[in-house]
Amino acid sequence: MSIERKAPEFHATTVVCVRRNNKVAMGADGQVTLGSTVVKGNASKLRRIYKNTIVSGFAGSVADAFTLYDRFEKKLEEFSGDLLRSCVELASMWRMDKYLRQLEAMLLVTDGNSILLLAGTGEVIEPETDVIAIGSGGDYARASALALLQNTELSARDIVQKSLEIAGTICIYTNTNIKIEEINGK
């Protein structure tokens, strides 16, 4: 009788994005977990791209995310920073390319006006509310951010901070080593 052993999975991310009063804040925790072990507590999961005009965060495989970032930045250059067009073109390429279809990552991007989620199955999703989250603790962060957005006057940045702190107390794959980026909308 053979016993099949599965390699431990990386759980690495909670990213949440909130819009309030023409400001958008995106934040992420810093924990990377391999199986039941924390292997890093201060990972950076947010990036400013395209001349510092777009804030992005990723969930999933780091190598896969960086591959997507590379392709996404090329699309942004090709379409002069047009976020929606670049996202749609990347999603189309992602869906059709045999190599890209194997990538296991998601991107959350904002230019301060639009907030978009790019998923590996070719979706470009704009949230129906001013909150979206991805990753292992994404549901916890999203739920708490929605509650804070609907029931407080906190700024987008403060909502992101508090929602990630809440997620960090619930999700074992999320810590409270939080980094936040803000961008103004028009």
PyMOL commands that set and color helices and strands:
alter all, ss='L'
color gray80, all
select helices_A, chain A and resi 62-78+83-96+100-102+138-151+156-170
alter helices_A, ss='H'
color red, helices_A
select strands_A, chain A and resi 10-11+14-20+23-28+32-34+37-40+46-49+54-60+105-110+115-118+124-125+131-135+179-184
alter strands_A, ss='S'
color yellow, strands_A
deselect
rebuild
show_as cartoon
